[in-house]
Amino acid sequence: MGNFYSRLAKYYDQMYAHIDYEGAANRLHDIIQKYKQTTGNRLLDVACGTGTHIMYLKDRYQVMGLDISEEMLSVAREKCPGISFVQGNMVSMDLNQVFDVIICLFGSITYLTTKEKLQHTIQSFSNHITSGGVIIIEPLFTEETIREKGMGLNCLNLPDIKIARSNVSRREGNIVYLDFHFLVSTREHGTEHFIDPSPMGVFSKSTFKNLMEKSGFSVEIIEPGFDKEILILGIKE
């Protein structure tokens, strides 16, 4: 996730208030119960952000959250007291424990820009999942679903801060740059302009499937996903 989101972590939930996290968590629970073959309920949310999915899952699972941004985790800890949140990188995480479920949602896996990093991450997931457990990945897009020059706009209007995020994406080879432009207005600093290129890796469904099978998973493609187009589910053999 871009560094700028760490700066705006305390406003992240308001920026994405339109997302139906509770509905996604309910559907996620149904999918987990359909495919999980273990009797345990240990769940790791990788790239958990401010912990909103965890907020709706913590009464059903023994949950832990991992994110690269300490600022995002600070918000998560306030929202979900008593839950364990760990700062770390999904590519190289080493938590010395295994889980029955690992989720990586809201396009976070797409921040991996090379096949090598994707393979390392999927293997890391495999190292942390018990036999019969499931991993659920939600890419922002795949090679099959990506839309060229996608446009977006997100605005936040609060009494003490105004944020506008606008973008037109561009593709260079196997990387898409979302090219977020932020206008942030406060009384203290006036209006500031920031750019977050947000490079994203473009991988096909077959690439996800092949890498997951190589790491010991049988794979299911679930369409549609939650906020994104698909979910990629792996069952640890």
N, C-alpha and C positions, 0 to 999 in steps of 0.2 A: 504494500500500500504506500502511496506517495507520502513523503514527509509532511506535506501540507495538511494531511488529515490528522496528523499528530498535533499540529498547532490548533486545529479546529475540533479536537476531540470532544470538548464539552458541548459543542453544538451539533455533533454528529447525529444524535437521536432526533433532534428537531428537523434536520435536513432530510431524514429518511422516515419521517412520521407517517408517510403515505403507505409504507410497506406493511402488509398484513403478516407480521411475525407470528402472531398467535395461530392464525390459520395454517401457516407453513409448519409450525411446530406440531400441530395436531396431525397434519398429513404425514409429516416426517415420522411421527410415532407409529402411525399405521403401517408405513413402509418398513420400518425397522422390525416391527412385530411379525410382519409377513415373511421376511427373509432371514432374520437372525436365527441361528441354530444353537445358540448358547443359552444357558439359564441365568447368566449374570446380567447386570444392568449398568456396568461402568461405561460412561460415555465421555469422549474427549472431543471438544469443539475446537478445531484448528482454525486459526485466524478468526477468533471469536469476536473481535472488535469490542464493542461496549457491552457485550454479554446479553443482548436482547433475546436471542434464541434460547440461551441458557435459562433466562428468567422464566420461560414457558416450559422448559424441560426438566428443571431441577426437582420437581415433585414426582417425576416418573423415573428418573435415572440418578445414579451417583455420578455427578458431573464434574468435569475439570475443563478450564479454558486455557488456550495458549494463543498468544498474539505477539507480533514483533514490536508493537508500539506500547511502551509503558504508559503513555498518556491515555490511550484507549482503555488499557487495563485498569487504570485508576478510576475511570468512570464505571467500568464493569464491577469493580469491588464495592463501590458505593451502592450500586443497584442490587447486587446479589451478595449480601454479607454472609460470611461463613463458607462461601464457595472458594475452592482453590484456583487461582489464576496464576499462570506462569508466563514470564516473558521469554520468547524464544523464536527461532526460525524454523519453519516447517521442513525446510530442506535437510536440516541437520539436527533436529530435535532428538534428545536422549533423556527420557523421563524415568527410566528404570522401572517401568511397570507396563502392564498390558491392559487393554480395554476390550469390551464386547462390541462397542460401536465407536467409530471415528467419523466425524462429519467435517466437511470443509465447504462452506456454502457461500452464496452471494458473489460468485465470480472470483473468489480469492485465489484459487489455483491458477488462474489465468495470468497472475503477476509473475509466474515463472516463464521466462522468455526463451529457454532452450530445452531441447529434448533431454539433455543430460540432467538438468535440474529437476525436470518433471520425473525422470526415472528415479533419481535419488530420493525425491519426496515420496513417491509411491512406495519405494522400498522402506523408507522410514515409517510410513503408515503400517506396512506389513510387519515390521519389527515390533510394533506396538499393539498389534491386534491378536487376539486369541483365535485358535482354530474354531471355525463356525461363526465368528464375528463378522460384522459388516462394516464397510466404509462407504460413505456416500459423498460424492464430489459433485459440485454444481459449477461448471465453467461458465464464464460470462458469455462465451460463444465457442463454436467449433468451426473447423474449416467449412463444414456443410451449412452452418447457420449464420455465419458472419455477414453483415451488411456493409458494403463499402461506403465510406464517407458518412457514417452514422452521425446524427446530430442529437444534442441533448441540452436541456436547460433545467436547472434546479435553483430555486430562490428561497431565501429565508428572511423573513421580516419580523425581527424582534425589537423591543423598545431601544436596546442599547447596541445592537449590531445588525447590519444589513449585509447579506451575503448573496451574491449571484454567481453561479457556476455555469458556464456555457462552453460547448465544445463541438468541434467537427473532427472526427477521427480520420487518420490517414494510415495507409499500410505500406510498409517497406519490407518486402520479402515475407518472412514468417513472423514478423512483429507488427502489431497495430499500436500506434500511438494515439491515445485518446485526446491528448492535447487540451487538458482542462485549463480554462482561463477563469480565475477567481477575481472578483471585485469585492473587497471587504471594506465596509465603511463603519468607523467608530468615531465618537466624539474626540477621543484622545489622539488618534492617528490620522483622522480624515479618511479619504478613500485610497486604498492600496490595491495594486494589481499584482497578482502572482500567477505563474504558469507552472502547472504540473504535467509533464508529458505522459506519465502513466503508461509506460510500454507494457504491452500484453502479448503473450505467446499465442500463436495460432496453431492448434493441433487438431487433427481429424479424430473422429470417433474411433476409427480403427487404431490410431496411435495410442489413445487412452486404453483401449481394450487390450492391445498387444503388450503394453508396458505393465498393465495390471496383471495379466495372465503370467507374465514373466516373473512377477513378484508373488505368485501363489494364490491369485484370486480367480474365481469364476465370475463372469461379468454380465450384468444386465443394464440395458439402456432404458431409462424411464422417461417418457414424454407425455405431457409437458413437465417441466420442472416446477419450481416455485415462482420466484420472480424472473428466472431465466428460462431458456428454452428446454433444457434437458437436465436430467440427473444421471450420473454414471455410478452404478452400485457394484461393489465387489464383495463377494463372500469368500472369506479366507478358508482355503482347503486344508 
